[in-house]
Amino acid sequence: MNRRFFLKNSGIALASVGAATLSPSFLTRTLAQTDKTGRKRILVTIFQRGAMDGLNAVVPFGDQTYYSLRPSIAVPKPKAGDPLSAIDLDGFFGLNPALSSFKPIYDAGQLAVIHAVGSPDSTRSHFDAQDYMESGTPGVKSTTDGWLNRYLQANANPKASPFRGVSMGANLPRMMQGKASAIAMNSINDFAIRAGGGETGQALQGGFEAMYQQTVNDALRGTGKETFDAVKMLKQVNPTQYQPTAGVVYPRGQFGDRLKQIAQLIKSNIGLEVAFTDIGGWDTHANQGAGQGQLANRLIEFSNGISALYADLKDRADEVVILTMTEFGRTARENGNRGTDHGHGSAMFLLGNSVKGGKVYGKWPGLKPNELNEQRDLAITTDFREVFAEVAKTHLGATNLNTIFPGFSANAANFKGLIKA
């Protein structure tokens, strides 16, 4: 990011920021993408780094082979009165009991599950698989930008907010790197930022204040000051003073804090279009557990955080879609350490009022030896790009899917119907 790019993109849309009352005239535009009804469209993406075991998260209890493959760690079939058994979804699939906070959203038709989903690339490397999923080009290491950044590039608006793409975290994720402006921040309070993209493709760390101080030309300084003042307003929104919707409690810890701040940014009307955060701890090689234990503990934090975010944004349910992803799944058979190793297919969750929820999507491939990928993993029947492309088109309104997902033929006729028209 250089001064020219910074100043060219210094118009910030801000209707209100938390309790701030100051609202300069240049902060009166709300520039988030809107559809033909005037509804804003915001996508929140959450990456489960480490490869979540989709078979123990969304349990195929209707497939008896699941239980023969996992004698120690299989989640029991749904049973009334057993808090450690699977939560029945449709008579075949069930949620891990640790995902119980998802069930009311599923029953309300606002949460969809996509099972046996993942990358067509066969890598079992966390680094490569995450890179392929974030770049949107599986098997291609030469891609320089991420698919969310390509969406921002393809839907560029000269008046768009610099905050249209925000990642909560220390570094800008691969998914949001590229020529379009995007920001990574540890917290709204600290506003430790790394801005990616711009005409030079460089990154700046240290804050907008440093950029402003470097602008010595008086004419440029005036424009820069507007941006500096806007950022100063944003920094006045103290996360410790933010009050979520009544009754909403985020889980303690980094993940819950990040989700709460994403809600804060969305409610601040600063022109946010895409948000990103991640949660680790899914590499369950040993002592994975079933309805309780290591994996269940991660699922509790994961689902309680997302459920809190969803409830906090209840009055914006028509605007926001939440999409989760993980680089690959785990082996179908448990290993000698009562865990699972690097696999292939896994599961995604999609939440929103515009989501056609209450259903598990995707063709179930089966778990018999001849049905498994390489006779060891859940096979993939849905390419992750099919899900990304459908969300990009039907929720965000993208019209140039071939640009966003190069090398992939994204045919709307093949979409699963995850989003309501």
C-alpha positions in Angstrom: 0.0 0.0 0.0 1.4 3.4 -1.0 0.2 6.9 -0.3 -1.5 7.2 -3.7 -3.5 4.1 -3.2 -4.2 4.9 0.4 -5.6 8.4 -0.5 -7.4 7.2 -3.5 -9.4 4.8 -1.3 -9.8 7.1 1.6 -13.6 7.4 1.4 -15.0 5.5 4.4 -18.7 4.6 4.6 -19.8 4.9 8.2 -23.4 5.4 9.4 -22.5 4.9 13.0 -19.8 3.2 15.0 -20.9 1.8 18.3 -21.6 4.6 20.7 -19.8 7.3 18.6 -21.9 10.3 17.9 -19.6 12.2 15.6 -20.7 11.7 12.0 -18.8 13.9 9.5 -20.5 14.4 6.1 -17.9 12.3 4.3 -18.9 9.3 6.5 -22.6 9.2 5.5 -22.5 6.6 2.7 -23.1 3.0 3.3 -21.3 1.2 0.6 -21.7 -2.5 1.3 -22.9 -4.5 -1.8 -26.7 -4.5 -2.1 -29.0 -6.6 -4.2 -31.9 -5.4 -6.3 -34.1 -5.1 -3.2 -31.6 -2.8 -1.5 -30.6 -5.5 1.0 -26.9 -5.5 2.1 -24.9 -8.6 1.4 -22.2 -9.7 3.8 -20.2 -13.0 3.9 -18.4 -14.2 7.0 -15.9 -17.0 6.3 -14.5 -19.2 9.1 -11.6 -21.6 8.4 -11.1 -24.6 10.7 -7.4 -25.1 10.4 -6.0 -28.5 11.1 -8.6 -30.6 9.2 -11.9 -31.2 11.1 -13.2 -34.8 11.2 -16.4 -34.4 9.4 -17.5 -38.0 10.2 -17.6 -37.3 13.9 -19.0 -33.7 13.5 -21.9 -34.7 11.2 -22.3 -38.4 12.0 -23.6 -40.8 9.4 -25.3 -43.0 12.0 -27.4 -44.6 9.2 -24.3 -46.1 7.7 -23.4 -49.1 9.9 -19.9 -49.3 8.4 -19.1 -46.1 10.4 -19.4 -48.0 13.6 -17.2 -50.9 12.4 -14.5 -48.5 11.4 -14.5 -46.6 14.7 -15.0 -49.0 17.6 -13.6 -46.5 20.1 -14.5 -43.1 18.9 -17.8 -43.4 17.0 -20.6 -41.2 18.2 -23.5 -43.4 19.3 -26.8 -43.4 17.4 -29.4 -40.9 18.6 -31.0 -42.2 21.8 -33.4 -40.3 24.0 -31.9 -39.4 27.3 -28.3 -40.0 26.2 -26.5 -36.7 26.1 -23.5 -38.2 24.3 -25.4 -39.6 21.4 -25.8 -38.0 18.0 -28.5 -35.4 17.5 -30.8 -36.7 14.8 -31.1 -34.5 11.7 -32.8 -36.6 9.1 -32.8 -40.2 10.1 -29.4 -40.8 8.6 -27.2 -38.0 9.7 -26.8 -36.5 13.2 -24.9 -33.7 14.8 -22.2 -34.4 17.3 -23.8 -33.5 20.7 -21.1 -30.9 21.1 -22.8 -29.1 18.2 -26.2 -28.9 20.0 -26.4 -25.1 19.7 -26.6 -25.6 15.9 -29.8 -27.7 16.1 -32.3 -24.9 16.7 -30.8 -23.0 13.7 -31.0 -26.2 11.6 -34.6 -26.7 12.7 -35.5 -23.1 11.7 -34.3 -23.9 8.2 -31.3 -21.4 8.5 -28.4 -23.9 8.7 -27.4 -26.2 5.9 -24.7 -28.9 6.0 -22.7 -29.9 3.0 -21.1 -33.4 3.5 -18.4 -35.3 1.6 -17.1 -31.9 0.4 -13.5 -30.9 -0.2 -10.7 -30.5 -2.7 -10.2 -32.6 -5.8 -6.5 -32.4 -5.1 -5.1 -35.5 -3.2 -2.6 -33.7 -1.0 -2.5 -34.6 2.7 -0.4 -31.6 3.5 -2.1 -29.1 5.8 -0.1 -26.2 4.2 -0.8 -27.1 0.6 -4.5 -28.0 1.2 -5.2 -24.7 3.0 -3.4 -22.8 0.3 -5.4 -24.5 -2.4 -8.7 -23.9 -0.6 -7.9 -20.2 0.0 -6.6 -19.6 -3.5 -9.5 -21.4 -5.0 -7.2 -23.2 -7.4 -6.5 -26.8 -6.0 -3.3 -28.3 -7.3 -2.0 -24.9 -8.6 0.7 -23.4 -6.5 1.4 -20.4 -8.8 -1.8 -18.6 -8.0 -0.9 -15.2 -6.5 -4.2 -14.1 -4.9 -7.1 -15.5 -2.9 -10.6 -16.2 -4.2 -12.2 -13.6 -1.8 -9.7 -11.0 -3.0 -10.6 -11.8 -6.6 -14.2 -11.4 -5.7 -13.4 -7.9 -4.3 -11.4 -7.1 -7.5 -14.1 -8.2 -9.8 -16.7 -6.2 -7.9 -14.6 -3.1 -7.4 -16.2 0.2 -6.5 -14.1 3.4 -6.6 -16.2 4.7 -3.7 -16.0 1.5 -1.7 -15.0 1.5 1.9 -11.4 0.5 2.8 -13.1 -1.8 5.3 -14.9 -3.8 2.7 -12.6 -6.8 3.4 -11.5 -7.4 7.0 -9.8 -10.3 8.6 -9.7 -10.6 12.4 -6.2 -11.8 13.1 -2.5 -10.8 13.0 -1.9 -11.6 9.3 -3.9 -11.2 6.2 -5.0 -14.7 5.2 -4.2 -16.2 1.8 -7.8 -16.0 0.9 -7.8 -12.2 1.1 -4.4 -11.5 -0.4 -4.3 -9.7 -3.8 -4.7 -6.4 -5.6 -8.0 -5.4 -3.9 -7.7 -3.5 -0.6 -8.2 -5.7 2.5 -7.3 -5.3 6.2 -6.1 -7.6 8.9 -6.5 -6.4 12.5 -5.9 -8.2 15.8 -8.6 -6.1 17.4 -10.6 -3.0 16.8 -9.1 -1.5 19.9 -5.5 -2.0 19.0 -6.1 -1.6 15.3 -2.8 -3.3 14.6 -3.3 -3.5 10.9 -1.7 -5.0 7.8 -3.3 -3.7 4.6 -2.9 -6.0 1.6 -3.0 -5.2 -2.1 -2.8 -1.8 -3.6 -1.0 -0.7 -6.8 2.4 -2.0 -5.5 1.1 -5.1 -3.8 3.1 -4.2 -0.8 1.9 -4.5 2.8 1.9 -1.8 5.5 2.1 -2.6 9.2 1.9 0.1 11.8 -1.4 1.8 11.2 -3.0 4.6 9.2 -1.4 7.2 11.5 2.1 6.4 10.1 0.8 6.8 6.6 -0.8 10.1 7.5 2.4 11.4 9.1 4.3 10.6 6.0 2.0 12.7 3.8 3.7 16.0 3.9 2.0 17.7 1.0 -0.7 20.0 2.3 -3.2 19.1 -0.4 -2.7 15.4 0.2 -2.7 15.9 4.0 -6.3 17.2 3.9 -7.6 14.1 2.2 -5.5 11.8 4.4 -6.8 13.5 7.5 -10.4 12.5 6.6 -9.3 8.9 6.5 -7.3 9.3 9.7 -10.3 10.8 11.4 -12.5 8.0 10.3 -10.1 5.4 11.6 -9.8 7.3 14.8 -13.6 7.0 15.1 -13.4 3.3 14.5 -10.8 3.0 17.2 -13.1 4.7 19.7 -15.3 1.6 19.5 -13.9 -0.2 22.5 -14.7 -3.9 22.2 -14.8 -4.2 26.0 -17.7 -1.8 26.0 -19.6 -3.4 23.1 -23.0 -4.8 24.1 -24.2 -7.8 22.1 -27.9 -8.4 21.5 -29.6 -9.2 24.8 -29.1 -12.8 25.9 -26.1 -13.4 23.6 -22.9 -14.7 25.2 -19.8 -15.3 23.2 -17.5 -18.1 24.4 -14.4 -16.9 26.2 -11.2 -16.8 24.2 -9.7 -15.6 21.0 -12.3 -17.1 18.7 -15.3 -15.7 20.6 -13.6 -12.3 20.8 -13.0 -12.2 17.0 -16.5 -13.2 16.2 -17.9 -10.5 18.5 -15.8 -7.9 16.8 -17.0 -9.1 13.4 -20.5 -8.5 14.7 -19.4 -5.1 15.9 -18.0 -4.2 12.5 -21.1 -5.3 10.7 -23.4 -3.4 13.0 -21.2 -0.3 12.6 -22.2 0.0 8.9 -18.7 0.8 7.7 -19.1 -0.9 4.3 -17.9 -4.4 5.3 -18.6 -7.0 2.6 -16.5 -10.0 3.5 -15.0 -10.9 6.9 -12.7 -13.8 7.8 -11.4 -15.5 10.9 -10.1 -18.9 11.8 -9.9 -21.4 14.6 -7.3 -24.1 15.0 -7.0 -27.4 17.0 -8.6 -29.9 14.6 -5.6 -32.2 14.0 -6.9 -35.0 16.2 -4.3 -37.8 15.7 -4.7 -39.2 19.2 -7.4 -39.4 21.9 -10.0 -37.7 19.6 -13.0 -38.7 21.6 -16.6 -39.1 20.5 -19.5 -37.1 22.1 -17.0 -35.7 24.5 -13.2 -35.2 24.6 -10.7 -33.4 22.5 -12.7 -33.0 19.3 -16.0 -32.3 21.2 -14.3 -29.5 23.1 -13.3 -27.8 19.8 -16.8 -28.3 18.4 -18.4 -26.7 21.5 -16.3 -23.5 21.2 -16.8 -23.5 17.4 -20.6 -23.9 17.4 -21.3 -21.8 20.5 -19.2 -18.9 18.9 -21.0 -19.1 15.6 -24.4 -19.5 17.2 -23.7 -16.4 19.3 -22.6 -14.4 16.2 -25.8 -15.5 14.4 -28.0 -14.5 17.3 -26.2 -11.2 17.7 -26.9 -10.4 14.1 -30.5 -11.6 14.2 -31.8 -8.3 13.0 -29.5 -8.6 10.0 -30.2 -12.3 9.2 -31.3 -11.4 5.6 -27.9 -9.7 5.0 -25.4 -12.1 6.4 -24.3 -15.6 5.4 -21.7 -17.5 7.5 -19.6 -20.1 5.7 -17.3 -22.6 7.4 -14.5 -24.7 5.8 -11.6 -27.0 6.6 -8.7 -28.1 4.4 -9.6 -31.8 4.4 -11.2 -34.5 6.6 -9.8 -37.4 8.5 -9.4 -41.1 7.8 -12.6 -43.2 8.0 -10.9 -45.8 10.2 -9.6 -44.8 13.7 -5.9 -45.3 14.2 -4.1 -47.1 17.0 -4.1 -44.0 19.2 -7.9 -43.6 19.2 -7.6 -40.8 16.8 -7.7 -40.2 13.1 -5.1 -39.2 10.5 -5.1 -36.9 7.5 -8.0 -37.8 5.1 -10.0 -36.3 2.3 -13.7 -35.4 2.4 -15.2 -33.4 5.3 -18.2 -31.2 6.0 -19.1 -27.5 5.7 -21.7 -25.4 7.5 -23.7 -22.6 5.9 -25.9 -20.3 8.0 -28.2 -17.4 7.1 -31.8 -16.4 6.7 -31.4 -16.7 3.0 -29.9 -20.2 3.3 -32.1 -23.2 2.4 -31.3 -24.9 5.6 -32.7 -27.8 7.5 -31.0 -30.2 5.1 -27.8 -32.1 4.6 -26.6 -31.6 1.1 -24.3 -33.7 -1.0 -24.3 -37.2 -2.4 -23.3 -39.7 0.3 -20.5 -41.9 -1.1 -20.6 -44.6 1.5 -17.8 -46.0 3.8 -17.2 -49.5 2.5 -13.6 -50.2 1.3 -14.5 -49.9 -2.4 -16.4 -46.6 -1.7 -13.6 -44.9 0.2 -11.0 -42.6 -1.4 -7.9 -44.8 -1.7 -9.7 -47.3 0.5 -9.1 -45.1 3.6 -10.9 -41.7 3.5 -14.4 -40.3 3.0 -14.6 -39.7 -0.8 -15.5 -36.2 -2.1 -18.7 -35.8 -4.1 -18.8 -32.0 -3.9 -15.9 -29.8 -5.0 -15.5 -27.0 -2.5 -15.5 -24.5 -5.4 -19.1 -25.5 -6.1 -20.1 -24.2 -2.7 -17.9 -21.1 -2.9 -19.1 -20.3 -6.4 -22.8 -20.7 -5.5 -22.4 -18.4 -2.4 -20.5 -15.9 -4.4 -23.1 -15.7 -7.1 -26.4 -16.2 -5.3 -25.6 -14.3 -2.1 -22.9 -11.8 -3.0 -24.2 -11.3 -6.5 -20.9 -12.1 -8.4 -21.4 -12.4 -12.1 -17.9 -13.4 -13.2 -17.3 -16.7 -11.6 -14.7 -17.8 -14.1 -12.5 -14.9 -13.0 -13.0 -15.6 -9.3 -12.4 -19.4 -9.8 -10.0 -19.7 -12.8 -9.7 -23.1 -14.3 -13.1 -24.2 -12.8 -16.3 -24.3 -14.8 -18.8 -22.9 -12.3 -22.2 -23.8 -13.9 -25.2 -22.3 -12.1 -27.3 -25.2 -13.4 -25.2 -27.5 -11.2 -25.7 -25.5 -8.0 -27.3 -27.3 -5.1 -29.8 -24.6 -4.3 -28.1 -23.6 -1.0 -29.4 -20.0 -1.2 -32.9 -18.8 -1.6 -33.6 -16.9 -4.8 
